[in-house]
Amino acid sequence: MSDPNQEFQPPPPPAIQAEPDRRRPTNLMFAGIALVVIGIVVVVLGLPMIGLIVGGIGTGAAICVLGILFFGFSFMRMPAVDNPPPKMSAVATLTGIFFEPSNVFRNLRAHPQFLAAILLAGCIDGAYSVAFTHRLTPERIINYTMDKLEDSPIKPPPEAMARARTEGVEQAKALTFQIGDFLKKVVSAFFGVAIIAGLALLGVLVFGGRMHYWQTFAVIAYVIFPVTLIQKAISFVILYLKSPDDIHPILGQQTLVYDNLGLLVSGKDHPVLWVVATSIGVLSFYRLWLTATGLREGGYKVSSGAAWGTAITIFILFLLLGIAAAAVFGSMFG
């Protein structure tokens, strides 16, 4: 029997399970503020009355917009995942996406990292853009573009065309303009991932899945990185093996990889059909499969049907945008 005179001891409180990490990425807030400040400085130095940075207005504006994007992202909390696995290092995710993508995407579900993948993809794209301009020369690229614009439905006035030819070539040769073009490719990578991630999240929800925006953002970042690396690496090789006269000054700016049915169709004679044909290729299907795999493994609860339905919907949406562009600017494909 218990001693009635013994002092009553309350039972110990139940163990409290640690709350999953839902902190806001405040580091993005400070990065965003810094980018806005840097962007404003670049814009000021690019003003015509100062002229220290050629193309500084466009470059500075792009940096400012990226800073605003980062600042807005800093208010979104990270996703909460029960019993999260240990976080993979950036090196492990960047290499593992090629050999064990499912494991990488499952880790991104709890630890949605993205910075390394987007920065590398943007830098690779920017390096290829600069190399492409040097290889084909600014004169050929700009003059070809202006010639084709004269045949398009949105033909600019002749005075603007002549000024664009002269000023465009001069700007493209400036070192600061080339650096700015490189930086704008990096900025475009962040916005491209942000837009596609928003579409992917909407698609997952429509198909009955459950996913956090940071999860879709990380998934799309690690879908774009391997595709960009493979595509640009092969394009770099072709760029210096092939004669510049045999490279298209406009279409070649995106890729020189011919792994699709576009080889069977003339872009000049059938631009719309050419766009459809180029969408049927090895890298296109690799991106489609990787997107579906990432959405299935990277969300809270996303079925295989929801993942594939979302991936195919995004594929069709961008195909339709390409068809629309081909219908309007078909002369550019010649």
KEZA-576996 format. One record per residue: x, y, z of N, C-alpha, C in turn; residue in three letters. Coordinates in steps of 0.05 Angstrom, whole numbers, padded with zeros to 5 digits, always signed. Example, Ala and Ser with C-alpha at 12.3 -4.5 7.8 and 13.67 -1.06 7.14 Angstrom:
BEGIN
+00264-00114+00156+00246-00090+00156+00264-00066+00156ala/+00257-00045+00142+00273-00021+00143+00258+00001+00157ser/
//
This chain:
BEGIN
+00017-00024+00000+00000+00000+00000+00017+00025+00000met/+00008+00046-00013+00023+00071-00014+00020+00086+00012ser/+00040+00101+00019+00039+00116+00044+00022+00141+00040asp/+00000+00143+00056-00018+00166+00052-00005+00192+00059pro/+00017+00191+00076+00030+00216+00084+00051+00224+00063asn/+00056+00207+00043+00076+00214+00023+00065+00237+00005gln/+00083+00256+00000+00075+00279-00016+00068+00270-00045glu/+00046+00281-00054+00037+00274-00081+00056+00284-00102phe/+00064+00267-00120+00082+00274-00143+00066+00274-00169gln/+00063+00296-00182+00048+00296-00208+00062+00279-00228pro/+00047+00267-00246+00059+00250-00267+00076+00268-00286pro/+00097+00257-00297+00113+00273-00315+00098+00280-00340pro/+00103+00303-00351+00088+00312-00375+00095+00294-00399pro/+00076+00290-00417+00082+00273-00440+00104+00286-00458pro/+00118+00269-00471+00140+00278-00488+00128+00294-00511ala/+00139+00316-00516+00130+00334-00538+00147+00329-00563ile/+00133+00321-00584+00147+00316-00609+00156+00342-00621gln/+00180+00343-00631+00191+00367-00643+00174+00376-00667ala/+00169+00401-00668+00154+00412-00690+00171+00412-00715glu/+00161+00403-00738+00177+00404-00762+00184+00433-00769pro/+00207+00436-00781+00218+00463-00787+00201+00477-00807asp/+00188+00499-00798+00172+00515-00816+00181+00544-00816arg/+00207+00548-00811+00217+00576-00809+00217+00589-00837arg/+00215+00615-00837+00217+00629-00862+00246+00632-00870arg/+00252+00630-00896+00280+00634-00905+00288+00663-00905pro/+00293+00674-00880+00299+00702-00878+00325+00710-00893thr/+00342+00691-00898+00366+00698-00914+00359+00708-00941asn/+00336+00699-00952+00327+00709-00978+00319+00739-00976leu/+00309+00747-00952+00301+00775-00949+00326+00793-00951met/+00347+00786-00937+00371+00802-00938+00384+00802-00965phe/+00384+00778-00978+00394+00776-01006+00378+00793-01025ala/+00351+00793-01021+00334+00809-01038+00339+00839-01035gly/+00342+00848-01011+00348+00877-01006+00374+00884-01019ile/+00395+00867-01015+00421+00873-01027+00420+00874-01057ala/+00405+00856-01069+00402+00855-01099+00388+00880-01109leu/+00368+00889-01095+00354+00914-01103+00373+00938-01103val/+00388+00939-01081+00408+00961-01079+00428+00960-01101val/+00439+00936-01106+00459+00933-01128+00446+00939-01155ile/+00422+00930-01159+00408+00936-01184+00404+00965-01189gly/+00397+00980-01168+00393+01009-01171+00420+01022-01179ile/+00441+01014-01166+00468+01025-01172+00475+01020-01201val/+00470+00995-01211+00476+00988-01238+00460+01005-01258val/+00434+01009-01251+00417+01025-01268+00427+01054-01270val/+00435+01065-01247+00446+01093-01247+00471+01095-01264val/+00489+01075-01261+00514+01075-01276+00510+01070-01306leu/+00486+01060-01312+00480+01054-01340+00464+01076-01354gly/+00457+01097-01339+00442+01120-01351+00459+01133-01372leu/+00446+01143-01394+00462+01155-01416+00480+01178-01407pro/+00472+01194-01388+00489+01216-01379+00513+01207-01364met/+00513+01182-01354+00536+01172-01340+00551+01152-01358ile/+00537+01132-01368+00547+01114-01388+00571+01096-01380gly/+00574+01091-01354+00596+01074-01345+00591+01044-01351leu/+00566+01036-01352+00559+01008-01357+00541+01007-01382ile/+00551+00996-01403+00535+00993-01428+00513+00972-01423val/+00488+00979-01428+00466+00961-01422+00459+00959-01393gly/+00469+00978-01377+00465+00977-01348+00436+00980-01339gly/+00420+00994-01355+00392+00998-01347+00378+00971-01347ile/+00381+00955-01369+00367+00929-01370+00378+00910-01350gly/+00405+00910-01346+00417+00891-01327+00409+00899-01299thr/+00410+00924-01292+00403+00933-01265+00374+00927-01259gly/+00356+00932-01279+00328+00926-01275+00323+00896-01269ala/+00338+00879-01284+00335+00850-01280+00344+00842-01252ala/+00366+00854-01242+00376+00848-01215+00356+00858-01194ile/+00344+00881-01199+00324+00892-01180+00300+00873-01178cys/+00290+00864-01201+00267+00847-01202+00273+00820-01188val/+00297+00810-01191+00305+00785-01177+00305+00790-01147leu/+00315+00814-01139+00315+00821-01110+00286+00822-01099gly/+00268+00833-01114+00240+00834-01106+00229+00806-01103ile/+00236+00788-01122+00227+00761-01121+00237+00747-01095leu/+00262+00751-01089+00274+00739-01065+00260+00750-01040phe/+00256+00776-01040+00243+00788-01017+00215+00777-01012phe/+00200+00773-01034+00173+00761-01032+00175+00733-01022gly/+00194+00717-01033+00197+00690-01025+00204+00687-00995phe/+00217+00707-00983+00225+00705-00955+00202+00703-00936ser/+00178+00710-00945+00154+00709-00928+00140+00682-00928phe/+00149+00664-00945+00137+00638-00947+00152+00618-00929met/+00138+00606-00911+00150+00587-00893+00158+00561-00907arg/+00178+00548-00897+00186+00522-00909+00166+00501-00902met/+00164+00479-00918+00144+00458-00913+00151+00442-00888pro/+00130+00432-00875+00133+00415-00851+00130+00386-00860ala/+00150+00370-00854+00150+00341-00861+00157+00325-00836val/+00141+00306-00828+00146+00290-00805+00170+00271-00810asp/+00186+00268-00789+00209+00250-00790+00226+00255-00815asn/+00236+00279-00819+00251+00284-00844+00278+00270-00844pro/+00287+00261-00867+00313+00248-00869+00335+00268-00867pro/+00360+00259-00862+00382+00279-00862+00384+00293-00888pro/+00391+00319-00886+00393+00335-00910+00417+00327-00927lys/+00413+00323-00953+00434+00317-00971+00450+00343-00977met/+00475+00341-00981+00491+00364-00989+00485+00373-01017ser/+00493+00397-01024+00488+00407-01051+00502+00390-01071ala/+00526+00382-01065+00542+00365-01084+00527+00338-01088val/+00517+00327-01066+00503+00301-01068+00478+00303-01085ala/+00463+00325-01082+00439+00329-01098+00446+00334-01128thr/+00466+00350-01133+00474+00356-01160+00484+00332-01176leu/+00498+00314-01162+00507+00290-01175+00486+00268-01174thr/+00472+00266-01152+00452+00245-01150+00428+00248-01168gly/+00423+00272-01178+00400+00276-01196+00404+00261-01222ile/+00429+00254-01229+00434+00239-01253+00432+00209-01249phe/+00437+00200-01224+00439+00171-01219+00417+00160-01201phe/+00407+00177-01183+00386+00168-01165+00366+00191-01161glu/+00352+00199-01182+00335+00222-01180+00312+00219-01160pro/+00302+00195-01157+00280+00191-01137+00289+00197-01109ser/+00313+00188-01101+00323+00194-01075+00328+00224-01071asn/+00337+00237-01091+00342+00266-01089+00315+00280-01086val/+00295+00273-01101+00269+00287-01099+00256+00281-01072phe/+00259+00257-01062+00248+00251-01035+00262+00268-01014arg/+00288+00273-01017+00302+00290-00997+00293+00319-01000asn/+00288+00327-01025+00279+00355-01030+00251+00359-01018leu/+00236+00338-01015+00209+00341-01002+00212+00353-00975arg/+00231+00345-00959+00235+00355-00932+00255+00378-00931ala/+00273+00379-00950+00294+00400-00950+00295+00412-00978his/+00276+00429-00985+00275+00440-01012+00297+00460-01018pro/+00320+00450-01024+00342+00468-01032+00342+00471-01063gln/+00351+00493-01072+00349+00499-01101+00370+00518-01111phe/+00384+00533-01094+00401+00554-01102+00424+00544-01120leu/+00437+00522-01113+00460+00512-01128+00451+00504-01156ala/+00428+00490-01158+00418+00480-01183+00411+00503-01202ala/+00397+00523-01192+00389+00545-01210+00413+00562-01218ile/+00432+00567-01199+00455+00583-01205+00472+00569-01227leu/+00476+00543-01224+00492+00529-01244+00478+00528-01271leu/+00452+00524-01271+00438+00523-01296+00439+00551-01310ala/+00435+00572-01294+00437+00599-01305+00464+00606-01315gly/+00485+00598-01300+00513+00604-01308+00520+00589-01334cys/+00511+00564-01336+00517+00548-01360+00503+00561-01384ile/+00478+00569-01380+00463+00582-01402+00476+00608-01410asp/+00485+00624-01390+00498+00649-01395+00524+00646-01409gly/+00540+00626-01401+00566+00622-01414+00562+00613-01443ala/+00542+00597-01448+00537+00589-01476+00528+00613-01493tyr/+00512+00630-01481+00502+00654-01496+00526+00672-01504ser/+00544+00676-01485+00567+00693-01491+00585+00680-01512val/+00590+00654-01509+00606+00639-01528+00594+00640-01556ala/+00567+00637-01557+00553+00636-01583+00557+00663-01597phe/+00554+00685-01582+00557+00712-01594+00585+00716-01605thr/+00605+00707-01589+00633+00710-01599+00638+00693-01623his/+00626+00669-01624+00632+00651-01646+00619+00661-01672arg/+00594+00670-01671+00580+00679-01695+00583+00708-01701leu/+00593+00723-01682+00597+00753-01683+00571+00768-01680thr/+00572+00790-01665+00547+00806-01662+00536+00816-01688pro/+00554+00823-01707+00544+00834-01733+00525+00814-01746glu/+00533+00789-01748+00516+00770-01762+00490+00765-01748arg/+00491+00762-01721+00467+00756-01706+00447+00779-01708ile/+00456+00804-01704+00438+00827-01703+00428+00833-01731ile/+00445+00833-01751+00436+00838-01778+00416+00817-01788asn/+00421+00792-01781+00402+00771-01789+00375+00776-01775tyr/+00376+00783-01749+00351+00787-01734+00336+00811-01746thr/+00350+00832-01753+00336+00856-01764+00325+00849-01792met/+00339+00834-01807+00329+00826-01834+00303+00810-01832asp/+00303+00792-01812+00279+00776-01809+00255+00792-01797lys/+00262+00812-01780+00240+00829-01769+00227+00845-01791leu/+00241+00851-01812+00229+00866-01834+00207+00850-01848glu/+00209+00823-01846+00189+00806-01859+00167+00797-01839asp/+00169+00806-01814+00149+00798-01794+00125+00817-01793ser/+00103+00808-01781+00079+00825-01780+00083+00850-01762pro/+00103+00849-01744+00107+00872-01726+00132+00887-01734ile/+00134+00892-01760+00158+00906-01771+00161+00934-01758lys/+00184+00940-01745+00188+00966-01734+00193+00987-01756pro/+00191+01013-01749+00197+01034-01769+00225+01032-01779pro/+00230+01040-01804+00257+01038-01816+00278+01052-01799pro/+00271+01076-01788+00291+01091-01773+00299+01075-01748glu/+00280+01062-01735+00286+01046-01711+00302+01022-01718ala/+00297+01010-01742+00312+00987-01751+00341+00995-01756met/+00346+01017-01769+00373+01025-01775+00388+01031-01749ala/+00375+01045-01730+00388+01051-01705+00394+01026-01689arg/+00375+01007-01690+00379+00982-01675+00403+00966-01686ala/+00407+00967-01712+00430+00953-01724+00456+00964-01714arg/+00458+00991-01715+00483+01004-01708+00489+01002-01678thr/+00469+01010-01662+00472+01010-01633+00474+00981-01622glu/+00459+00963-01634+00459+00936-01624+00487+00923-01627gly/+00500+00927-01649+00526+00915-01654+00546+00928-01634val/+00545+00954-01631+00564+00968-01613+00560+00958-01584glu/+00535+00956-01576+00530+00946-01549+00539+00918-01545gln/+00533+00900-01564+00540+00872-01561+00570+00868-01559ala/+00586+00886-01569+00615+00884-01568+00627+00893-01541lys/+00611+00908-01525+00621+00919-01500+00622+00897-01479ala/+00643+00897-01463+00647+00877-01442+00625+00878-01421leu/+00618+00902-01413+00597+00905-01392+00570+00895-01402thr/+00565+00898-01428+00540+00888-01440+00540+00857-01439phe/+00563+00845-01445+00565+00816-01445+00562+00805-01417gln/+00574+00819-01398+00570+00810-01370+00541+00813-01362ile/+00528+00835-01371+00500+00838-01365+00483+00817-01377gly/+00489+00809-01402+00475+00787-01415+00477+00761-01400asp/+00501+00756-01390+00506+00733-01373+00489+00734-01348phe/+00489+00756-01334+00473+00759-01309+00443+00756-01315leu/+00434+00767-01337+00405+00765-01344+00397+00736-01349lys/+00415+00719-01359+00409+00691-01362+00405+00678-01335lys/+00422+00686-01316+00419+00675-01288+00392+00683-01276val/+00386+00709-01280+00360+00719-01270+00337+00704-01283val/+00339+00700-01309+00318+00686-01324+00314+00658-01314ser/+00336+00645-01305+00334+00618-01294+00316+00618-01269ala/+00320+00637-01251+00304+00638-01227+00274+00643-01234phe/+00269+00662-01252+00241+00667-01259+00229+00645-01274phe/+00244+00631-01291+00234+00608-01306+00225+00586-01287gly/+00242+00581-01267+00235+00560-01247+00211+00569-01231val/+00209+00595-01223+00187+00604-01207+00160+00602-01222ala/+00160+00608-01248+00136+00607-01263+00127+00578-01268ile/+00146+00561-01276+00139+00533-01280+00131+00519-01254ile/+00144+00527-01232+00136+00515-01206+00107+00523-01199ala/+00100+00548-01205+00072+00556-01200+00052+00540-01216gly/+00059+00536-01242+00041+00519-01259+00040+00490-01249leu/+00063+00480-01240+00064+00452-01230+00047+00449-01205ala/+00050+00469-01187+00034+00467-01162+00004+00468-01168leu/-00004+00486-01186-00032+00488-01194-00041+00461-01206leu/-00024+00450-01224-00032+00424-01236-00035+00402-01216gly/-00016+00400-01197-00018+00379-01176-00044+00382-01160val/-00051+00407-01153-00075+00411-01137-00100+00404-01154leu/-00100+00411-01179-00123+00405-01196-00126+00375-01199val/-00104+00360-01201-00106+00331-01204-00109+00316-01177phe/-00114+00331-01155-00120+00319-01130-00096+00313-01112gly/-00073+00324-01118-00049+00320-01102-00046+00342-01081gly/-00025+00339-01065-00020+00358-01044+00010+00364-01043arg/+00017+00389-01046+00045+00397-01049+00049+00426-01039met/+00073+00432-01029+00080+00459-01021+00095+00472-01043his/+00092+00499-01045+00105+00513-01068+00136+00510-01067tyr/+00148+00510-01043+00177+00506-01041+00185+00479-01052trp/+00168+00459-01048+00174+00433-01058+00173+00432-01089gln/+00153+00445-01101+00152+00446-01130+00175+00463-01141thr/+00182+00484-01127+00204+00501-01135+00231+00485-01136phe/+00236+00470-01115+00260+00454-01114+00260+00432-01135ala/+00237+00419-01139+00234+00398-01159+00240+00409-01187val/+00228+00431-01194+00232+00443-01221+00261+00452-01225ile/+00273+00462-01203+00301+00470-01205+00319+00446-01212ala/+00313+00423-01200+00329+00400-01205+00320+00384-01229tyr/+00299+00393-01242+00292+00382-01268+00307+00398-01290val/+00308+00424-01286+00321+00442-01306+00351+00438-01307ile/+00363+00434-01283+00392+00433-01282+00404+00411-01299phe/+00396+00385-01296+00409+00365-01313+00403+00368-01343pro/+00379+00376-01349+00372+00380-01378+00389+00402-01390val/+00392+00424-01375+00408+00447-01385+00437+00438-01387thr/+00448+00424-01368+00476+00416-01369+00481+00398-01393leu/+00464+00378-01397+00468+00360-01420+00465+00375-01446ile/+00445+00391-01449+00439+00405-01474+00461+00425-01480gln/+00470+00441-01461+00490+00461-01467+00517+00449-01470lys/+00523+00428-01456+00550+00415-01459+00553+00405-01488ala/+00532+00392-01498+00533+00382-01526+00534+00405-01546ile/+00518+00426-01539+00518+00450-01557+00545+00464-01558ser/+00559+00465-01535+00586+00477-01535+00604+00462-01554phe/+00603+00436-01554+00621+00420-01571+00614+00425-01600val/+00588+00425-01607+00580+00429-01635+00586+00458-01644ile/+00584+00477-01625+00590+00505-01632+00618+00509-01643leu/+00637+00494-01632+00665+00498-01640+00674+00476-01660tyr/+00658+00456-01665+00665+00437-01686+00652+00444-01712leu/+00630+00458-01711+00615+00464-01736+00623+00492-01746lys/+00622+00496-01772+00628+00522-01783+00606+00542-01774ser/+00614+00566-01766+00595+00587-01758+00574+00593-01780pro/+00583+00590-01805+00564+00596-01827+00542+00576-01829asp/+00545+00552-01817+00524+00532-01817+00507+00531-01792asp/+00510+00551-01775+00495+00553-01750+00474+00574-01753ile/+00449+00568-01745+00428+00588-01747+00432+00610-01726his/+00432+00635-01734+00438+00657-01715+00417+00661-01693pro/+00393+00651-01698+00372+00655-01678+00366+00629-01663ile/+00359+00608-01678+00352+00583-01666+00375+00570-01651leu/+00400+00575-01661+00423+00563-01648+00429+00575-01621gly/+00417+00598-01614+00422+00611-01589+00411+00594-01566gln/+00391+00577-01571+00379+00561-01550+00393+00534-01548gln/+00397+00521-01571+00410+00494-01570+00420+00487-01598thr/+00441+00471-01600+00450+00460-01625+00447+00429-01625leu/+00432+00419-01606+00428+00390-01603+00405+00382-01621val/+00410+00363-01639+00389+00353-01657+00382+00325-01649tyr/+00366+00322-01628+00358+00296-01618+00329+00291-01622asp/+00316+00306-01641+00288+00305-01644+00280+00303-01673asn/+00254+00302-01678+00244+00299-01705+00245+00325-01722leu/+00255+00346-01710+00258+00371-01725+00277+00368-01749gly/+00294+00348-01748+00312+00343-01771+00296+00336-01796leu/+00272+00326-01793+00256+00317-01816+00238+00339-01828leu/+00238+00362-01815+00220+00384-01824+00236+00409-01829val/+00228+00424-01849+00241+00450-01854+00228+00472-01837ser/+00244+00484-01820+00233+00506-01803+00225+00530-01820gly/+00239+00534-01842+00233+00557-01860+00206+00554-01874lys/+00200+00530-01884+00176+00525-01899+00152+00518-01882asp/+00157+00504-01859+00135+00495-01842+00143+00501-01813his/+00143+00526-01804+00152+00533-01777+00135+00520-01755pro/+00108+00519-01759+00091+00507-01738+00096+00477-01736val/+00097+00464-01758+00103+00435-01758+00131+00429-01747leu/+00149+00447-01752+00176+00444-01742+00177+00446-01712trp/+00162+00464-01700+00160+00467-01671+00149+00441-01659val/+00129+00430-01671+00117+00405-01661+00137+00382-01663val/+00152+00381-01685+00171+00360-01689+00194+00362-01669ala/+00203+00386-01663+00226+00389-01645+00218+00382-01616thr/+00193+00381-01610+00184+00374-01583+00185+00343-01579ser/+00189+00328-01600+00189+00299-01598+00219+00290-01600ile/+00232+00287-01578+00260+00281-01577+00268+00268-01551gly/+00293+00261-01550+00304+00247-01526+00304+00265-01502val/+00315+00289-01504+00316+00308-01481+00288+00317-01473leu/+00270+00320-01492+00243+00328-01485+00229+00307-01468ser/+00232+00282-01476+00220+00260-01460+00235+00256-01433phe/+00261+00261-01433+00276+00259-01408+00266+00280-01389tyr/+00262+00305-01398+00251+00326-01381+00223+00319-01372arg/+00206+00308-01389+00179+00301-01382+00179+00279-01360leu/+00196+00259-01364+00198+00237-01343+00208+00248-01317trp/+00229+00265-01319+00241+00275-01294+00221+00293-01279leu/+00205+00308-01294+00185+00325-01281+00164+00308-01266thr/+00154+00288-01280+00134+00270-01267+00146+00256-01243ala/+00171+00247-01245+00184+00233-01222+00187+00253-01199thr/+00196+00277-01205+00200+00297-01184+00175+00304-01170gly/+00153+00308-01185+00128+00316-01172+00117+00293-01155leu/+00120+00268-01164+00110+00245-01149+00126+00241-01123arg/+00152+00245-01124+00169+00239-01101+00173+00264-01084glu/+00168+00288-01094+00175+00312-01080+00152+00325-01065gly/+00128+00315-01068+00105+00327-01054+00096+00312-01030gly/+00077+00323-01015+00066+00310-00992+00052+00284-01000tyr/+00034+00288-01019+00017+00265-01028+00010+00271-01057lys/+00026+00260-01076+00021+00263-01104+00022+00236-01117val/-00001+00228-01129-00002+00202-01142+00013+00202-01168ser/+00019+00179-01179+00032+00177-01204+00015+00190-01226ser/-00011+00186-01225-00029+00198-01245-00029+00228-01244gly/-00029+00239-01219-00028+00269-01216-00002+00280-01226ala/+00020+00266-01220+00046+00275-01229+00049+00275-01259ala/+00041+00253-01272+00043+00252-01301+00023+00271-01314trp/-00001+00273-01303-00021+00291-01314-00011+00320-01314gly/+00002+00328-01291+00013+00355-01289+00036+00359-01309thr/+00054+00339-01310+00078+00342-01328+00069+00344-01357ala/+00050+00327-01365+00040+00328-01393+00026+00354-01399ile/+00010+00364-01380-00004+00389-01384+00016+00412-01388thr/+00037+00413-01372+00057+00434-01376+00071+00431-01403ile/+00077+00407-01410+00089+00401-01436+00072+00412-01459phe/+00046+00406-01458+00028+00415-01479+00025+00445-01479ile/+00024+00457-01455+00021+00486-01453+00045+00501-01467leu/+00069+00492-01461+00092+00505-01474+00094+00498-01503phe/+00084+00475-01511+00083+00469-01539+00064+00488-01554leu/+00041+00493-01542+00022+00512-01554+00034+00540-01556leu/+00049+00548-01535+00062+00575-01536+00083+00575-01559leu/+00097+00553-01563+00116+00552-01585+00103+00553-01612gly/+00080+00540-01614+00065+00540-01639+00055+00568-01645ile/+00046+00582-01624+00036+00610-01628+00059+00628-01637ala/+00082+00624-01624+00105+00641-01632+00114+00635-01661ala/+00113+00609-01669+00120+00602-01696+00101+00613-01716ala/+00075+00615-01709+00055+00625-01727+00059+00655-01732ala/+00069+00670-01711+00073+00698-01713+00100+00705-01725val/+00121+00691-01715+00148+00698-01723+00161+00675-01739phe/+00145+00663-01757+00155+00641-01773+00178+00649-01790gly/+00180+00674-01798+00202+00682-01815+00229+00680-01801ser/+00229+00680-01775+00254+00678-01760+00267+00650-01763met/+00251+00630-01770+00261+00603-01771+00274+00597-01797phe/+00274+00615-01815+00286+00610-01842+00316+00612-01842gly/
//
